[in-house]
């Protein structure tokens, strides 16, 4: 019996030490830094900082990169602006970051601080709307083109195929008098399972084409899912590991990026639909050409046929070459072979590289039906002469500065968005407001816990002290679990922790009142403790189980901060049951295992 008790005590001590180890990294705050990347000689950033009296902690130099550490984000932001202005004509890149100060010992074992949500860390929230209507329209156009081709291959003559702007009916097929409508319906029904073909009751040569089982909904869902995947890639490229991107409603996506500091750049890259097109430059008198211009206003006549698009690019990186900033392009195997054959057959001709981007429509009118929020703008980057056949890898020059080249490379790496998007809501939370929220949240946790601790000590004495020790274990378990699982702590999450603090001692109160009932019956101490725990166990489990069910429902159906509250509440419930039932029981068994006294220090 004593051996089992010793094993229980050792186990609980090991759990406590493990939780303490994974909770300690939260004591090390992140350090604001400015990152300066250079290609040739390191710039004298110390001179700039001293000139403008901007205090800094230290400067680390490694691999053509400088890391300048600051005590506050205000100094960091000021330094970034001054350094950028001082070296505007040089090939350097200036960025912002928050660097973890966790000692390597903790990092080696995977111990890291909790991730803080948007309301605690500061950052930006975007609500993005996906233009699924444009995708539906393109899908329908492609389907109708396919129907036309099928009818011509089968020599089924028709007069016209008219697209209909209706929610269900997508088109009307007008057949020639000599074509049997039943044969057309039978043939097309086999080829297009997602469409329904029906001969009009009034006109036997008119076939109505409608969506079967609302298939457009499935297309919209796929488009939104693909857009979320592309946005995830872009956010990862920006180095925001704690971003939360999730679907909201049918056509909207919520994007939370806590800790981001270059908000303007993030917004421009998140919302951009950009790619490249490669087209031959045509003579001025050539018919059927497209007129495009570069950023300086020079105009080019381009053949409409596209030799290569950004969809075929599998990797892109920016660097500084002999002719200035450039983007290194790498193609997939099929596109590389086709592009090689194309350029080999057009040597000494000019090939225009056109940058295609989505911009806000200046003529957008929300009162006008189908008025587009965005339009596509095509700008010629460069139009060099093809000197030799290009292969799977080549470079693009004439982009502008290094920042433009890096942005283009990022967009090409992350891929084009599945549909046009627009930012319909934007909320920015500054780091100072996040710090104020952290202070208020943890003050509420400290005050609430202090009141509970004082009450338990005054009312239950030694047993109250044990309950307070279990409370410490409970909070440590919640913090360490959030750190290990990589969950994001939000302000509602802190509220969940405060709630579980009260629920944790509530379990102890139920147990202690049962023990007091047994003491009044003159039962021995060890027996009273055993009976008290046994009788209170079912009540505690039932009470926590019902709350746990609600927490799981909140997590499954909620979003954003609601999920954060549900996560901390769930972890807190499990931790409180462990600490209130098993930890306290082990301590009491150790103290009162041999006692038969009918008096215990268990309250007033």
Secondary structure, DSSP 4 states (H G I P E B T S, - for coil): -HHHHHHHHHHHHHHHHHHHHHHHGGGSPPEEEEEEEESSSPP-HHHHHHHTT---SEEEE-SSEEEEE-SSHHHHHHHHHHHHHHTTTSSEEEEEEEE----HHHHHTT--PPEE-HHHH-EEEEEEEE-HHHHHHHHHHHHHHHHHHHHHHTT--EEEEEE---SSEEEEEEE-TTS-HHHHHHHHHHH-TTEEEEE-SS-TTEEEEEESTTHHHHHHHHHHHHHHHHHHHHHHHTT-TT-EEEEETTTEEEEEEET---HHHHHHHHS--EEEEEEEBPPTT-TT-EEEEETT--EEEE-S--SEEGGGEEEEEEEEETTEEEEEEEE-HHHHHHHHHHHHTTTTSEEEEEEEEEEE-TT--TTSTT--SEEEEEEEEEEEE--S---SEEEE----SHHHHHHHHHHHHH---SS-EEEEEEEEE-HHHHHHHHHHHHHHHHHHHHHHHHHHHHHHHHHHHHHHHHHHHHHHHHHHHHHHHTPEE-HHHHHHHHHHHHHHHHHHHHHHHHHHHHHHTT--HHHHHHHHHHHHHHHHHHHHHHHHHHHHHHHHH--THHHHHHHHHHHHHHHHHIIIIIIHHHHHHHHHTT---S--S---
